[in-house]
Structures are given as C-alpha cells and as structure tokens.
C-alpha cells in the first residue's frame, strides 16, 4: 500500500480547525540514554514514589500457558483504552477520582508502569492523545515500532489545553515480528464515514524456528460511545469485519482488539462473534463455562451515576489461535471505592492481556 507506513505515523488534520497546545512537560524517559526496561521502570518508580502501588493482577492459565514463557509462535497481546488526557480532565467527569490522580505528570508514568509490568509483544491502544511526545518515544527505546491513526474530528480537540487528536495506536516488538503491511481506516456506516477509526498491521514472526507460522493480522478499533448509538455501532462492526477481510486476505489469522463501547448483549457483539470469520472472544476463557464475558472491564462513577460494564474485547480466529493465558479481572475490593481511574490505576478501562499460540 503506497505511503501507508508514512501516513500512519503522522497526525491527520481534523475536520475543523482547532488550536493544539504545546506540551509543557516533556517526557524525560524519551531520551536516547534510556534504552532498557529497567531504566524506564526506574523513571516510573522515581515519579511515583509518593503514590500507592499499581493495581496488581495475575495471569490465569487457560491451556497450559506459563505466563512468562513465550517461545516460538506464542505471543502476548495487550488491549487497553488508556484514557485520553484531554478527556480525563474535561468531558469524562469522574466524580470520585481524586483530581491529583489525573495529573499528566503522574498518570503518564502509571500508564507506562502498566505497560512494562506485562511486557506484551503487541500493544493495542485507544484514546491515545500523547503518541508523539510520550508513547512512541518511550516504547521505541524498548524496541517497539508504533503506528498511530487519529479520529477525523477528535473530541479531544474541543478540550482546553489539548495535545492534539486522540486515536488508535498499535505497537509491536521489532525483535519478535517484522511488519508485512499496515493500514488505517475511517469506519463507515451505510456508505458514510463516521468519526471512529481502525488500524491494522500484518505481522510475521522473525524467529527462524517459527518458519511454519503464518503471518497474522492485528487490528485495533474504538467504536462510537454512549447509549442511543447501538445501530451505528452495529454498522461500524460490520464495516470493521469487511475491512479486516479486505486487508488480511483469505485464510490469514486475525486478532481484533478494541473498546467496542458495547455490552455482550448488544447487536455489534453478535456481529463480531457470529461472523463468517469464525471469531471468538479471548476473555470468555476465564469463565467456568468458557462462554461468558467478564462482569466488567470498566467501572466508573460519573455525574450521571455508577457504571460497571463490559465494553472491551480481544477477538481472535478460533481455528487459528489457542488462548494460553489471560490476565485476571481484579475483584471489587482491589478496584476500590473510588472505582476507575484512581491513584492505583490510570484509566477508566482495565487492560486485557492474553497469550496466544498459533495452531
């Protein structure tokens, strides 16, 4: 795809003109001298020395996976809506969250701490509005390559002191994978473009011992939020599948991550799970019957009430991948009374982390 790599590394022009503020606090860890996980963790520890510990979770073995052993064609994927900084302090109205927990000079290190803790091979993020000045330079120093695709008319641009548009980002370890192809799209509904996007990367294992492993596609998306938009989300889901098939080609294994802003009872969930692409949801593996989603992936208290919902998913080709492990969903007592976000967790959405084995 001509120029696709260049396109995905740049911030698109929004539909309406807005003033983008210059970041006042550069990310100290983006310097070339910080090139290891240990040094980045030291930066986090120093910045967070007065904060309580990060919410801790453990991996659950699903099919004999060992959590920390990822050899050959086993790889780890993180799905996470990291919460756009501009939205966190403007539109989201987290009434129980202490304002200090939303300070970017603290929160950016807590986000990085969560990423470093689980050391995923592929990272799929939504609501990224600090890609160029934070995520990309920090993760590049760890050996990741990143792609970014902003929303055409990001709501972050309407917030005071914003850092530019938010969008989807996808990172992968260059040591583990080579990039075969990439593309970003604006999702459509009945032939008309919406304000939501998706980002795709086709990856090939670099390890010669995985010579029989096929290239696979990873996709990340963020569908329209809020009640009343169920039909639009359904149409966006249909377009997502159509565009995934178009990009991946016949028979290519697929992992699709996203904040779908939809409970499992909503139609777009059926669109995904009952499609001809034979997709399953990885986190159903944590349930006793292997058919139920977690009780929640986000838990917030806003001005309009308390919301405990399951909105985030990792869908995968069930005939091409096996789920080895999943990161547990924390119990209520660990989430705490302030719910999410908080001093112990930087986003209103929990990260989902899975180990997959290509079969």
C-alpha positions in Angstrom: 0.0 0.0 0.0 1.8 3.1 -1.2 2.8 5.5 1.6 0.7 3.7 4.2 3.6 3.5 6.7 4.2 7.2 6.3 0.5 8.1 6.6 0.1 6.0 9.8 3.0 7.8 11.6 1.5 11.3 11.2 -1.3 13.2 12.8 -4.1 13.8 10.4 -5.7 17.2 10.0 -9.0 17.4 11.9 -12.2 18.4 10.1 -12.5 21.6 12.0 -9.6 24.0 12.9 -8.5 24.0 16.5 -5.6 25.2 18.4 -3.3 22.5 19.7 -1.3 23.4 22.7 2.4 22.6 23.0 3.2 20.1 25.8 4.6 21.9 28.8 6.2 18.8 30.4 8.4 16.8 28.0 8.8 13.1 28.8 12.1 12.7 30.4 12.3 9.0 29.6 12.2 9.7 25.8 16.0 10.5 25.8 18.3 8.2 24.0 20.1 7.2 27.2 17.1 5.3 28.4 17.1 2.2 26.3 16.1 -0.6 28.7 13.1 -1.7 30.7 15.0 -1.4 33.9 15.8 2.3 33.3 12.2 3.1 32.3 11.0 1.3 35.5 13.4 3.4 37.5 11.9 6.5 35.9 8.4 5.3 36.9 9.5 4.5 40.4 11.0 7.9 40.9 8.0 9.7 39.5 5.5 7.6 41.5 7.4 7.4 44.8 4.7 9.2 46.7 1.9 7.2 45.1 0.3 3.9 46.2 1.3 0.7 44.4 -0.2 0.0 41.0 -3.2 -2.3 41.0 -1.7 -5.8 40.7 -3.1 -8.8 38.8 -2.0 -12.3 38.0 -2.2 -14.4 34.9 -4.6 -17.4 34.7 -3.5 -20.4 32.8 -6.1 -21.4 30.2 -4.3 -24.1 28.1 -1.2 -24.8 29.9 0.3 -21.4 29.4 3.1 -20.4 31.8 2.6 -16.6 31.6 6.3 -15.6 31.4 7.4 -18.3 28.9 6.6 -17.1 25.4 8.7 -19.0 22.9 8.3 -19.8 19.2 4.8 -18.9 18.0 3.4 -17.8 21.4 2.9 -14.1 21.7 1.3 -11.7 24.2 -1.3 -9.0 23.3 -2.4 -6.1 25.4 -5.7 -4.3 24.7 -6.2 -1.1 26.5 -8.2 2.1 26.4 -5.6 4.3 28.2 -8.0 7.3 28.6 -7.1 10.4 26.6 -5.6 13.0 28.9 -7.6 15.9 27.4 -10.9 14.0 28.0 -9.9 12.9 31.5 -9.8 16.4 32.7 -12.7 17.8 30.7 -15.6 15.7 29.4 -15.4 12.5 31.5 -16.5 13.8 34.9 -15.0 11.2 37.2 -16.6 12.4 40.4 -14.8 10.0 42.8 -11.4 10.1 41.2 -9.0 12.4 43.1 -8.0 15.3 40.8 -4.3 14.6 41.5 -4.6 11.1 40.0 -5.4 12.7 36.7 -2.3 14.9 36.6 -0.5 14.0 33.4 2.9 14.3 35.0 1.9 11.4 37.3 -0.5 9.5 35.1 1.8 9.1 32.2 4.3 7.1 34.3 1.4 5.0 35.8 0.4 4.2 32.2 3.9 3.2 31.3 4.2 1.1 34.5 1.1 -0.9 33.5 2.6 -1.5 30.0 6.0 -2.5 31.4 4.5 -4.8 34.0 3.0 -7.2 31.5 5.7 -6.9 28.7 3.4 -7.6 25.8 4.6 -8.3 22.3 1.8 -6.4 20.7 0.0 -3.4 22.2 -3.4 -2.1 21.0 -4.5 1.2 22.5 -7.4 3.6 22.2 -7.8 7.2 23.3 -4.1 8.0 22.6 -3.6 11.7 22.6 0.1 11.7 23.6 1.5 9.5 20.9 4.4 11.6 19.5 5.6 13.1 22.7 5.1 10.1 25.1 4.1 6.7 23.9 6.1 6.4 20.7 9.5 7.6 22.1 9.2 5.7 25.3 8.3 2.4 23.7 10.7 2.9 20.8 13.5 2.8 23.4 12.3 -0.7 24.3 12.4 -2.0 20.8 8.8 -1.4 19.8 7.6 0.0 16.5 4.5 2.1 16.6 1.6 3.1 14.3 -1.0 5.8 15.0 -4.3 6.7 13.4 -6.3 9.6 14.8 -10.0 10.2 14.7 -11.0 12.6 11.9 -12.6 15.0 14.3 -11.4 14.0 17.7 -13.4 15.2 20.8 -10.1 15.9 22.5 -9.6 18.8 20.2 -12.5 20.6 21.8 -10.9 20.4 25.3 -8.8 23.2 26.7 -5.1 22.6 26.7 -5.4 19.6 24.5 -2.4 17.8 23.0 -3.9 17.1 19.6 -6.4 14.5 18.4 -6.8 11.1 20.1 -6.9 7.9 18.1 -5.8 4.3 18.0 -2.2 3.2 18.3 -0.6 -0.2 17.7 2.9 -1.3 18.7 4.8 -4.5 18.2 8.3 -5.7 19.2 10.6 -5.4 16.3 12.7 -8.3 17.6 9.7 -10.6 17.6 8.0 -9.5 14.4 8.6 -7.9 11.0 5.9 -5.7 9.5 4.5 -7.0 6.3 1.8 -4.3 5.8 -0.3 -1.7 7.6 -3.3 0.4 7.0 -5.6 2.8 8.9 -9.3 3.3 8.0 -12.2 5.5 9.0 -15.1 3.2 9.8 -18.3 3.7 7.7 -22.0 3.2 8.3 -24.2 2.6 5.3 -21.6 4.1 3.0 -20.9 7.2 5.0 -17.7 7.8 7.0 -18.1 8.1 10.8 -15.7 9.6 13.3 -14.3 6.3 14.5 -11.2 4.5 13.1 -9.4 1.2 12.9 -5.8 0.4 12.5 -4.3 -2.9 11.0 -0.9 -4.5 10.9 0.1 -7.7 9.3 3.0 -9.3 11.2 5.4 -12.1 10.5 7.4 -13.9 13.2 11.1 -13.1 12.9 12.4 -16.2 14.7 13.6 -18.8 12.1 12.3 -21.6 14.4 8.7 -20.4 13.7 9.1 -21.0 9.9 5.8 -22.8 9.7 4.0 -19.9 11.5 1.8 -17.9 9.1 1.7 -14.1 9.0 -1.3 -12.8 11.0 -3.2 -9.6 11.2 -3.7 -7.5 14.4 -6.4 -4.8 14.4 -7.4 -2.2 16.9 -10.5 -0.1 17.0 -12.7 2.2 19.1 -16.4 2.3 18.3 -18.9 5.1 19.0 -19.7 5.6 22.7 -22.8 6.1 24.7 -26.4 4.9 24.7 -28.5 5.6 21.7 -25.8 4.7 19.2 -26.4 1.0 19.2 -27.3 0.8 15.5 -24.3 2.9 14.5 -22.0 0.6 16.4 -23.6 -2.4 14.7 -22.9 -0.9 11.3 -19.3 0.0 12.4 -18.8 -3.6 13.4 -19.9 -4.8 10.0 -17.6 -2.4 8.3 -14.7 -3.4 10.6 -15.2 -7.1 9.6 -15.4 -6.1 5.9 -12.2 -4.0 6.1 -10.4 -6.7 8.1 -11.2 -9.3 5.5 -10.1 -6.9 2.7 -6.8 -6.2 4.4 -5.9 -9.7 5.7 -6.9 -11.8 2.7 -8.3 -15.2 2.7 -7.2 -17.6 5.5 -5.0 -15.1 7.4 -5.3 -15.5 11.2 -6.7 -12.4 12.9 -6.7 -10.8 16.3 -9.1 -7.8 16.7 -8.8 -5.7 19.8 -10.9 -2.8 20.8 -13.1 -0.7 23.1 -16.4 -1.6 21.4 -18.5 0.5 23.8 -21.0 -2.3 23.8 -22.1 -4.9 26.3 -22.2 -8.6 25.2 -26.0 -8.2 24.9 -25.7 -5.6 22.2 -26.0 -6.5 18.5 -22.5 -5.5 17.5 -21.2 -8.2 19.8 -23.2 -10.8 17.8 -21.9 -9.2 14.6 -18.4 -10.0 15.7 -18.8 -13.3 17.4 -21.2 -14.8 14.8 -19.4 -13.7 11.7 -18.1 -15.9 8.9 -14.6 -15.1 10.1 -15.0 -17.6 13.0 -14.0 -15.2 15.8 -14.1 -15.9 19.5 -13.6 -13.6 22.5 -10.5 -14.4 24.4 -11.7 -13.4 27.8 -14.6 -15.8 27.7 -11.8 -18.3 28.5 -11.8 -17.1 32.1 -15.4 -18.2 32.8 -16.2 -21.6 34.1 -18.3 -22.5 31.0 -16.0 -20.7 28.6 -19.0 -18.8 27.1 -19.4 -15.8 29.4 -17.6 -12.5 29.3 -16.2 -10.8 32.5 -18.6 -9.0 34.7 -16.8 -5.7 33.9 -13.8 -4.2 32.0 -14.6 -0.6 33.1 -16.1 0.7 36.3 -16.6 4.4 36.8 -18.6 6.9 38.8 -19.7 9.9 36.8 -22.2 12.7 37.3 -24.9 10.5 35.8 -24.3 7.5 38.0 -22.1 4.5 38.6 -21.3 2.3 35.6 -19.9 -1.2 35.8 -19.7 -2.5 32.2 -18.0 -4.9 29.9 -17.0 -3.0 26.8 -13.5 -4.2 25.8 -12.7 -7.3 23.9 -9.9 -9.3 22.2 -11.5 -11.3 19.3 -9.4 -13.9 17.6 -9.6 -16.6 14.9 -10.6 -19.5 17.0 -9.5 -22.1 14.4 -6.0 -20.5 14.1 -5.1 -19.5 17.7 -5.2 -21.0 21.1 -5.5 -18.9 24.3 -2.7 -19.8 26.6 -3.2 -17.3 29.5 -5.4 -14.3 30.4 -4.7 -11.6 32.9 -7.3 -11.7 35.6 -10.0 -9.1 36.1 -9.5 -7.7 39.6 -12.2 -8.2 42.3 -14.1 -5.2 43.6 -12.0 -4.8 46.8 -8.9 -4.2 44.7 -10.7 -1.8 42.4 -11.6 0.3 45.5 -14.3 2.7 46.4 -13.2 5.4 44.0 -13.5 3.0 41.1 -11.6 3.8 38.0 -9.5 5.8 37.3 -7.7 6.2 40.7 -4.3 6.7 42.3 -3.7 2.9 41.8 -4.9 2.8 38.2 -4.5 5.4 35.4 -7.5 4.6 33.2 -11.3 4.0 33.4 -10.8 0.8 31.4 -8.8 -2.2 32.6 -6.1 -3.6 30.3 -6.8 -7.0 28.8 -3.8 -9.2 28.3 -3.6 -12.6 26.6 -1.0 -15.1 25.4 -1.9 -16.7 22.1 -0.4 -19.7 20.4 -0.7 -20.1 16.7 -2.0 -23.6 15.8 
